[in-house]
Amino acid sequence: MSETRSPYQYTVLRCVPRVEREEFVNVGVVLFCPERDFLACAWRLDEERLRALAPGLDIAAVRAALEAVEMVCAGEAHGAYGEATRATAYGVRSVGDTPSTRFGFLKAPRSTVLQPGPVHGGVTTDPQAELDRLLSRLVT
């Protein structure tokens, strides 16, 4: 008997030191598996590679941004958030602090030094093992 495979989504986190040049280095992965209630990130900084791309880059700030992503995944970034309202094209709706809403926040495009790439998906029997595999495959 095989284990149940669950769908997941992931985004690769990119360090984009100079947004106008559109050059980036993959530095992490965020993986969300709703069926397993799993949201986590893994990251690795190749400081030498980042300095070669952008000699003046504040590596400590990049590390702090990645640590903030970890906190968002764990639900620790905004402890008092709980429930809020969000304006949509169809009116106002209540939004809770769930792994799904946190992943939505993390995958949203932004123009900062740390940016999410496109969202991809797959299926897995072990979300943590898949996150580790994606990190080793996509972040060098």
N, CA, C and O of each residue as an XYZ file, in Angstrom:
560
protein
N       0.837     -1.186      0.000
C       0.000      0.000      0.000
C       0.883      1.250      0.000
O       1.790      1.366      0.824
N       0.626      2.170     -0.902
C       1.446      3.373     -0.994
C       0.856      4.490     -0.140
O      -0.335      4.504      0.170
N       1.722      5.417      0.227
C       1.275      6.574      1.005
C       0.472      7.524      0.125
O       0.654      7.566     -1.092
N      -0.400      8.273      0.744
C      -1.214      9.247      0.034
C      -0.357     10.408     -0.430
O       0.425     10.971      0.336
N      -0.518     10.753     -1.688
C       0.206     11.891     -2.247
C      -0.688     13.122     -2.150
O      -1.867     13.082     -2.499
N      -0.112     14.197     -1.676
C      -0.852     15.443     -1.489
C      -0.307     16.514     -2.420
O       0.904     16.598     -2.628
N      -1.196     17.340     -2.986
C      -0.727     18.432     -3.842
C      -0.072     19.533     -3.003
O      -0.426     19.760     -1.846
N       0.882     20.196     -3.624
C       1.536     21.326     -2.966
C       1.835     22.396     -4.000
O       1.809     22.146     -5.205
N       2.118     23.593     -3.504
C       2.582     24.703     -4.327
C       3.875     25.215     -3.707
O       4.077     25.129     -2.495
N       4.743     25.746     -4.557
C       5.957     26.345     -4.028
C       6.363     27.540     -4.869
O       5.985     27.665     -6.034
N       7.136     28.406     -4.255
C       7.746     29.526     -4.954
C       9.206     29.597     -4.543
O       9.554     29.342     -3.391
N      10.045     29.942     -5.490
C      11.469     30.124     -5.222
C      11.685     31.577     -4.832
O      11.192     32.483     -5.503
N      12.415     31.799     -3.753
C      12.748     33.151     -3.319
C      14.032     33.583     -4.013
O      15.020     32.849     -4.040
N      14.000     34.780     -4.569
C      15.131     35.300     -5.325
C      15.683     36.563     -4.673
O      14.930     37.431     -4.234
N      16.984     36.648     -4.619
C      17.632     37.885     -4.199
C      17.904     38.685     -5.470
O      18.637     38.240     -6.353
N      17.307     39.863     -5.546
C      17.422     40.735     -6.720
C      18.067     42.035     -6.248
O      17.365     42.989     -5.913
N      19.400     42.079     -6.219
C      20.083     43.249     -5.638
C      19.779     44.569     -6.345
O      19.656     45.604     -5.691
N      19.657     44.544     -7.659
C      19.348     45.748     -8.421
C      18.168     45.426     -9.317
O      18.320     44.829    -10.383
N      16.999     45.826     -8.873
C      15.749     45.464     -9.532
C      15.756     45.866    -11.004
O      15.232     45.143    -11.852
N      16.347     47.015    -11.305
C      16.340     47.504    -12.689
C      17.154     46.615    -13.629
O      16.921     46.644    -14.837
N      18.095     45.829    -13.120
C      18.903     44.935    -13.966
C      18.237     43.568    -14.140
O      18.585     42.823    -15.057
N      17.292     43.237    -13.276
C      16.558     41.968    -13.328
C      17.460     40.745    -13.212
O      17.122     39.674    -13.716
N      18.606     40.901    -12.551
C      19.494     39.771    -12.276
C      19.172     39.267    -10.875
O      18.897     40.054     -9.969
N      19.207     37.952    -10.708
C      18.871     37.417     -9.396
C      19.634     36.131     -9.120
O      20.171     35.482    -10.017
N      19.653     35.794     -7.829
C      20.212     34.531     -7.351
C      19.120     33.865     -6.515
O      18.552     34.492     -5.621
N      18.831     32.611     -6.800
C      17.866     31.873     -5.977
C      18.461     31.661     -4.598
O      19.595     31.202     -4.466
N      17.684     32.000     -3.556
C      18.190     31.881     -2.187
C      17.298     31.043     -1.272
O      17.705     30.716     -0.158
N      16.099     30.690     -1.713
C      15.215     29.926     -0.839
C      13.995     29.401     -1.569
O      13.760     29.704     -2.739
N      13.224     28.601     -0.837
C      11.993     28.012     -1.355
C      10.944     28.074     -0.251
O      11.241     27.801      0.912
N       9.718     28.434     -0.620
C       8.571     28.358      0.289
C       7.637     27.301     -0.281
O       7.276     27.352     -1.457
N       7.245     26.340      0.556
C       6.363     25.260      0.112
C       5.108     25.235      0.975
O       5.174     25.304      2.202
N       3.948     25.133      0.293
C       2.653     25.089      0.974
C       1.905     23.845      0.519
O       1.676     23.646     -0.674
N       1.527     23.010      1.481
C       0.769     21.789      1.220
C      -0.482     21.830      2.096
O      -0.434     21.429      3.259
N      -1.609     22.314      1.546
C      -2.813     22.513      2.367
C      -3.331     21.249      3.035
O      -3.749     21.293      4.192
N      -3.313     20.123      2.329
C      -3.843     18.880      2.902
C      -3.073     18.433      4.138
O      -3.627     17.759      5.007
N      -1.806     18.804      4.220
C      -0.969     18.431      5.369
C      -0.797     19.583      6.349
O      -0.057     19.469      7.326
N      -1.493     20.710      6.081
C      -1.376     21.905      6.910
C       0.099     22.279      7.089
O       0.560     22.549      8.198
N       0.824     22.288      5.968
C       2.267     22.503      5.976
C       2.603     23.775      5.208
O       2.243     23.913      4.039
N       3.289     24.700      5.860
C       3.838     25.892      5.232
C       5.202     26.123      5.854
O       5.312     26.352      7.059
N       6.239     26.062      5.036
C       7.593     26.248      5.558
C       8.492     26.780      4.457
O       8.180     26.698      3.269
N       9.616     27.327      4.892
C      10.620     27.762      3.927
C      11.971     27.210      4.346
O      12.220     26.915      5.515
N      12.822     27.085      3.358
C      14.209     26.707      3.583
C      15.038     27.629      2.707
O      14.625     27.971      1.599
N      16.196     28.031      3.191
C      17.016     28.953      2.425
C      18.488     28.723      2.674
O      18.898     28.117      3.665
N      19.267     29.231      1.735
C      20.729     29.115      1.814
C      21.310     30.317      1.073
O      20.933     30.598     -0.065
N      22.228     31.020      1.728
C      22.870     32.176      1.099
C      24.278     31.811      0.653
O      25.094     31.349      1.449
N      24.547     32.022     -0.613
C      25.897     31.913     -1.143
C      26.443     33.340     -1.174
O      26.318     34.047     -2.173
N      27.047     33.745     -0.061
C      27.467     35.135      0.084
C      28.480     35.544     -0.975
O      28.446     36.674     -1.462
N      29.371     34.646     -1.331
C      30.375     34.969     -2.349
C      29.712     35.256     -3.698
O      30.084     36.201     -4.394
N      28.746     34.444     -4.051
C      28.037     34.640     -5.320
C      27.244     35.948     -5.305
O      27.228     36.682     -6.293
N      26.583     36.236     -4.172
C      25.821     37.481     -4.066
C      26.735     38.700     -4.142
O      26.397     39.692     -4.788
N      27.891     38.627     -3.486
C      28.832     39.762     -3.535
C      29.404     39.949     -4.937
O      29.680     41.078     -5.344
N      29.586     38.854     -5.683
C      30.070     38.968     -7.061
C      29.026     39.675     -7.933
O      29.379     40.443     -8.828
N      27.752     39.416     -7.668
C      26.670     40.046     -8.430
C      26.465     41.497     -8.008
O      26.206     42.368     -8.838
N      26.585     41.741     -6.704
C      26.326     43.081     -6.167
C      27.271     43.342     -4.994
O      26.929     43.043     -3.850
N      28.450     43.893     -5.265
C      29.460     44.088     -4.206
C      28.965     44.865     -2.988
O      29.431     44.608     -1.878
N      28.055     45.785     -3.156
C      27.586     46.595     -2.032
C      26.359     46.051     -1.327
O      25.795     46.722     -0.463
N      25.937     44.849     -1.681
C      24.711     44.281     -1.112
C      24.837     44.090      0.400
O      25.859     43.612      0.892
N      23.801     44.462      1.120
C      23.743     44.268      2.570
C      23.271     42.833      2.848
O      22.071     42.565      2.910
N      24.226     41.926      3.013
C      23.928     40.511      3.223
C      23.109     40.312      4.503
O      22.220     39.461      4.549
N      23.409     41.091      5.528
C      22.664     40.969      6.789
C      21.187     41.303      6.585
O      20.322     40.688      7.208
N      20.893     42.273      5.717
C      19.502     42.631      5.447
C      18.798     41.511      4.686
O      17.627     41.230      4.941
N      19.500     40.870      3.755
C      18.919     39.742      3.024
C      18.629     38.605      3.991
O      17.561     37.995      3.936
N      19.580     38.319      4.877
C      19.388     37.264      5.880
C      18.191     37.597      6.783
O      17.394     36.715      7.104
N      18.066     38.852      7.188
C      16.940     39.265      8.039
C      15.611     39.099      7.300
O      14.613     38.704      7.902
N      15.593     39.397      5.999
C      14.369     39.231      5.214
C      13.986     37.754      5.125
O      12.808     37.408      5.219
N      14.974     36.891      4.946
C      14.696     35.452      4.896
C      14.219     34.928      6.251
O      13.347     34.060      6.308
N      14.777     35.443      7.325
C      14.311     35.063      8.664
C      12.878     35.541      8.883
O      12.100     34.870      9.561
N      12.525     36.691      8.317
C      11.141     37.187      8.408
C      10.191     36.259      7.659
O       9.070     36.026      8.113
N      10.626     35.728      6.516
C       9.803     34.769      5.777
C       9.565     33.531      6.637
O       8.453     33.005      6.675
N      10.600     33.068      7.321
C      10.424     31.921      8.236
C       9.370     32.227      9.292
O       8.534     31.379      9.607
N       9.410     33.439      9.837
C       8.445     33.822     10.866
C       7.030     33.858     10.310
O       6.091     33.431     10.982
N       6.867     34.362      9.089
C       5.540     34.391      8.465
C       5.038     32.962      8.281
O       3.884     32.664      8.588
N       5.899     32.082      7.782
C       5.494     30.677      7.587
C       5.025     30.056      8.900
O       4.041     29.316      8.925
N       5.720     30.352      9.976
C       5.394     29.781     11.279
C       4.225     30.488     11.959
O       3.765     30.045     13.012
N       3.740     31.579     11.371
C       2.643     32.325     11.985
C       3.096     33.195     13.134
O       2.287     33.573     13.982
N       4.390     33.521     13.177
C       4.948     34.298     14.284
C       5.238     35.747     13.917
O       5.687     36.516     14.768
N       4.995     36.132     12.686
C       5.376     37.479     12.250
C       4.424     38.550     12.761
O       4.816     39.707     12.910
N       3.206     38.185     13.024
C       2.217     39.170     13.447
C       1.247     38.498     14.410
O       0.104     38.210     14.058
N       1.708     38.256     15.604
C       0.943     37.517     16.599
C      -0.417     38.097     16.911
O      -1.328     37.347     17.264
N      -0.592     39.399     16.796
C      -1.870     40.022     17.138
C      -2.805     40.108     15.936
O      -3.907     40.644     16.053
N      -2.391     39.596     14.799
C      -3.178     39.728     13.570
C      -4.534     39.053     13.704
O      -5.567     39.697     13.520
N      -4.544     37.767     14.023
C      -5.789     37.027     14.229
C      -6.737     37.092     13.055
O      -6.604     36.312     12.112
N      -7.675     37.988     13.089
C      -8.677     38.130     12.029
C      -8.686     39.583     11.584
O      -8.578     40.492     12.407
N      -8.814     39.798     10.299
C      -8.846     41.153      9.757
C      -9.842     41.191      8.611
O     -10.439     40.172      8.262
N     -10.017     42.353      8.036
C     -10.872     42.472      6.863
C     -10.018     42.896      5.685
O      -9.010     43.586      5.841
N     -10.433     42.478      4.517
C      -9.707     42.798      3.292
C     -10.713     43.305      2.274
O     -11.770     42.703      2.079
N     -10.381     44.416      1.624
C     -11.230     44.949      0.561
C     -10.951     44.157     -0.710
O      -9.795     43.922     -1.060
N     -11.999     43.753     -1.388
C     -11.876     43.051     -2.661
C     -12.759     43.751     -3.680
O     -13.491     44.683     -3.347
N     -12.686     43.299     -4.916
C     -13.533     43.874     -5.962
C     -15.011     43.609     -5.687
O     -15.880     44.281     -6.242
N     -15.293     42.629     -4.832
C     -16.675     42.229     -4.543
C     -17.144     42.685     -3.178
O     -18.196     42.244     -2.714
N     -16.396     43.552     -2.524
C     -16.767     44.030     -1.207
C     -15.691     43.728     -0.190
O     -14.536     43.494     -0.546
N     -16.066     43.733      1.067
C     -15.125     43.482      2.155
C     -15.374     42.075      2.679
O     -16.522     41.651      2.815
N     -14.302     41.354      2.973
C     -14.467     40.012      3.540
C     -13.504     39.826      4.695
O     -12.466     40.484      4.767
N     -13.855     38.925      5.595
C     -12.993     38.602      6.729
C     -11.895     37.650      6.274
O     -12.118     36.751      5.464
N     -10.714     37.871      6.815
C      -9.573     37.037      6.483
C      -8.901     36.629      7.782
O      -8.557     37.481      8.600
N      -8.711     35.326      7.976
C      -8.018     34.835      9.156
C      -6.550     34.604      8.861
O      -6.137     34.545      7.703
N      -5.770     34.473      9.913
C      -4.345     34.182      9.777
C      -4.183     32.673      9.659
O      -4.073     31.969     10.663
N      -4.170     32.187      8.430
C      -4.047     30.757      8.168
C      -2.812     30.514      7.303
O      -2.277     31.459      6.723
N      -2.352     29.272      7.205
C      -1.243     28.997      6.284
C      -1.553     29.442      4.855
O      -0.661     29.912      4.149
N      -2.793     29.302      4.427
C      -3.171     29.710      3.077
C      -3.014     31.217      2.876
O      -2.466     31.644      1.859
N      -3.480     32.023      3.818
C      -3.338     33.477      3.674
C      -1.877     33.892      3.780
O      -1.446     34.815      3.090
N      -1.110     33.221      4.637
C       0.318     33.538      4.748
C       1.051     33.189      3.454
O       1.913     33.952      3.018
N       0.724     32.034      2.822
C       1.356     31.691      1.557
C       0.964     32.705      0.485
O       1.791     33.088     -0.343
N      -0.297     33.140      0.500
C      -0.733     34.168     -0.443
C       0.080     35.439     -0.307
O       0.438     36.060     -1.307
N       0.371     35.829      0.917
C       1.194     37.008      1.171
C       2.616     36.791      0.649
O       3.188     37.676      0.012
N       3.183     35.614      0.919
C       4.579     35.349      0.550
C       4.781     35.208     -0.950
O       5.848     35.552     -1.458
N       3.791     34.715     -1.666
C       3.944     34.514     -3.112
C       3.590     35.752     -3.930
O       3.809     35.772     -5.141
N       3.050     36.779     -3.291
C       2.647     37.989     -4.005
C       3.861     38.710     -4.584
O       4.863     38.890     -3.892
N       3.778     39.122     -5.842
C       4.905     39.834     -6.460
C       5.222     41.119     -5.708
O       4.329     41.785     -5.185
N       6.498     41.452     -5.664
C       6.919     42.700     -5.035
C       8.216     43.160     -5.687
O       8.926     42.376     -6.318
N       8.504     44.413     -5.527
C       9.711     44.989     -6.108
C      10.675     45.333     -4.976
O      10.888     46.504     -4.659
N      11.247     44.308     -4.380
C      12.210     44.473     -3.296
C      13.419     43.597     -3.585
O      13.456     42.906     -4.604
N      14.393     43.619     -2.710
C      15.594     42.809     -2.906
C      15.271     41.319     -2.808
O      15.914     40.510     -3.478
N      14.298     40.944     -1.995
C      13.876     39.542     -1.881
C      12.504     39.400     -2.548
O      11.519     39.978     -2.092
N      12.456     38.623     -3.632
C      11.229     38.493     -4.416
C      10.867     37.025     -4.616
O      11.750     36.179     -4.760
N       9.554     36.718     -4.625
C       9.135     35.362     -4.981
C       9.093     35.201     -6.494
O       8.737     36.132     -7.217
N       9.455     34.023     -6.963
C       9.318     33.709     -8.382
C       7.913     33.202     -8.650
O       7.047     33.291     -7.780
N       7.675     32.673     -9.841
C       6.359     32.113    -10.163
C       6.018     30.930     -9.252
O       6.904     30.268     -8.711
N       4.732     30.683     -9.099
C       4.273     29.554     -8.290
C       4.227     28.305     -9.170
O       3.720     28.327    -10.292
N       4.768     27.226     -8.628
C       4.745     25.924     -9.300
C       4.086     24.928     -8.363
O       3.868     25.230     -7.190
N       3.770     23.759     -8.861
C       3.113     22.766     -8.016
C       3.591     21.365     -8.286
O       4.369     21.111     -9.206
N       3.110     20.467     -7.466
C       3.426     19.055     -7.596
C       2.634     18.267     -6.577
O       1.698     18.782     -5.966
N       3.015     17.014     -6.397
C       2.413     16.167     -5.372
C       3.541     15.494     -4.598
O       4.620     15.243     -5.134
N       3.269     15.207     -3.330
C       4.293     14.617     -2.478
C       3.654     13.796     -1.371
O       2.501     14.018     -1.004
N       4.407     12.857     -0.850
C       3.985     12.120      0.344
C       4.617     12.716      1.597
O       4.201     12.407      2.713
N       5.637     13.586      1.408
C       6.375     14.159      2.534
C       6.762     15.597      2.202
O       7.783     15.819      1.551
N       5.966     16.584      2.637
C       6.251     17.981      2.287
C       7.629     18.466      2.741
O       8.285     19.207      2.010
N       8.079     18.064      3.927
C       9.393     18.518      4.399
C      10.508     17.956      3.520
O      11.452     18.671      3.184
N      10.406     16.694      3.149
C      11.409     16.093      2.269
C      11.382     16.767      0.895
O      12.429     16.961      0.276
N      10.195     17.122      0.423
C      10.077     17.801     -0.873
C      10.693     19.188     -0.806
O      11.364     19.616     -1.746
N      10.473     19.895      0.298
C      11.087     21.213      0.481
C      12.611     21.084      0.454
O      13.289     21.874     -0.202
N      13.140     20.106      1.152
C      14.592     19.886      1.168
C      15.112     19.554     -0.231
O      16.175     20.029     -0.632
N      14.359     18.737     -0.970
C      14.762     18.364     -2.335
C      14.764     19.584     -3.250
O      15.697     19.781     -4.028
N      13.714     20.403     -3.154
C      13.638     21.595     -3.991
C      14.765     22.572     -3.656
O      15.348     23.177     -4.556
N      15.070     22.727     -2.385
C      16.160     23.618     -1.990
C      17.470     23.147     -2.612
O      18.201     23.950     -3.192
N      17.770     21.876     -2.500
C      19.039     21.385     -3.042
C      19.074     21.442     -4.563
O      20.148     21.573     -5.149
N      17.926     21.346     -5.207
C      17.861     21.360     -6.668
C      17.860     22.782     -7.249
O      18.448     23.024     -8.303
N      17.201     23.713     -6.561
C      16.972     25.037     -7.129
C      17.826     26.151     -6.556
O      17.946     27.213     -7.166
N      18.420     25.926     -5.392
C      19.243     26.945     -4.745
C      20.663     26.412     -4.652
O      20.939     25.488     -3.886
N      21.567     27.000     -5.437
C      22.945     26.505     -5.454
C      23.886     27.432     -4.746
O      25.084     27.157     -4.672
